Amino acid sequence: MAGKNEYLDEAYNTLLELSADEKKRLEYEAREKALRDYNFGMNCARKEGEQVGEERGTKKKEKELILSWSANGRSISEIAVLLSLTDDDVLRILEESKKD
């Protein structure tokens, strides 16, 4: 098949050449490993950034709901149950919002 396509033929010859030269092969493998490591690190960082952003968005939404419900007369205990938080968490968020 390599003989039918000049690009495949050239790639095949390059592969043979690299395979024959131990130093070049090791350099190639090191570069490939570095690229894989870099891509893996970037992918992990992206996922971590998405998770942090999602957590921040959730906390912001919780805060908005707590402030709104509190202003509309809902009790701290009721808000805590609705958001699956403790009464202390709701109180803390209300106190923090007063400081802002």
C-alpha positions as CSV (number, residue, x, y, z in Angstrom):
1,M,0.0,0.0,0.0
2,A,2.9,2.4,0.8
3,G,4.2,2.1,-2.7
4,K,0.9,3.3,-4.2
5,N,0.9,6.6,-2.4
6,E,3.9,8.9,-2.3
7,Y,3.0,10.4,1.1
8,L,2.6,7.0,2.7
9,D,5.8,5.8,1.1
10,E,7.6,8.8,2.5
11,A,6.1,8.3,5.9
12,Y,7.0,4.6,5.8
13,N,10.6,5.4,4.9
14,T,10.8,7.9,7.6
15,L,9.5,5.4,10.1
16,L,12.1,2.8,9.0
17,E,14.8,5.4,9.3
18,L,13.7,6.4,12.8
19,S,13.4,2.8,13.9
20,A,16.9,2.1,12.7
21,D,18.5,5.1,14.5
22,E,18.2,4.4,18.3
23,K,18.9,8.1,19.3
24,K,16.3,9.4,16.9
25,R,13.8,6.9,18.1
26,L,14.4,7.8,21.7
27,E,14.0,11.5,20.9
28,Y,10.8,10.8,19.1
29,E,9.4,8.8,22.0
30,A,10.4,11.5,24.5
31,R,8.7,14.1,22.4
32,E,5.5,12.0,22.1
33,K,5.5,11.4,25.9
34,A,5.9,15.1,26.5
35,L,3.0,15.9,24.2
36,R,0.8,13.3,25.9
37,D,1.8,14.6,29.4
38,Y,1.1,18.2,28.3
39,N,-2.3,17.3,26.8
40,F,-3.2,15.3,29.9
41,G,-2.3,18.2,32.2
42,M,-4.2,20.7,30.1
43,N,-7.3,18.5,30.1
44,C,-7.1,18.0,33.9
45,A,-6.8,21.8,34.4
46,R,-9.8,22.5,32.1
47,K,-11.9,20.0,34.0
48,E,-10.8,21.4,37.4
49,G,-11.6,25.0,36.1
50,E,-15.1,23.9,35.0
51,Q,-15.7,22.3,38.4
52,V,-14.6,25.4,40.3
53,G,-16.8,27.6,38.0
54,E,-19.8,25.3,38.6
55,E,-19.3,25.4,42.4
56,R,-19.1,29.2,42.4
57,G,-22.2,29.4,40.3
58,T,-24.1,27.1,42.6
59,K,-23.0,29.1,45.7
60,K,-24.0,32.4,44.0
61,K,-27.4,30.9,43.2
62,E,-27.9,29.6,46.7
63,K,-27.0,33.0,48.1
64,E,-29.5,34.7,45.8
65,L,-32.2,32.3,46.8
66,I,-31.5,32.7,50.5
67,L,-31.6,36.5,50.3
68,S,-34.8,36.5,48.2
69,W,-36.6,33.9,50.4
70,S,-35.5,35.6,53.6
71,A,-36.8,39.0,52.3
72,N,-40.1,37.4,51.4
73,G,-40.5,36.1,55.0
74,R,-39.4,32.5,54.8
75,S,-37.8,31.2,58.0
76,I,-34.2,30.2,58.3
77,S,-35.2,26.6,59.0
78,E,-37.5,26.5,56.0
79,I,-34.8,27.9,53.7
80,A,-32.3,25.4,55.1
81,V,-34.6,22.5,54.4
82,L,-35.3,23.7,50.9
83,L,-31.6,24.0,50.0
84,S,-30.4,21.0,52.0
85,L,-28.3,23.2,54.2
86,T,-28.0,23.6,58.0
87,D,-29.5,26.6,59.8
88,D,-26.0,27.7,60.6
89,D,-25.1,27.8,56.9
90,V,-28.1,29.9,56.1
91,L,-27.3,32.3,59.0
92,R,-23.7,32.6,57.9
93,I,-24.7,33.4,54.3
94,L,-27.1,36.0,55.6
95,E,-24.5,37.6,57.8
96,E,-21.9,37.6,55.0
97,S,-24.4,39.3,52.7
98,K,-24.9,42.1,55.3
99,K,-21.2,42.8,55.2
100,D,-21.2,43.2,51.4
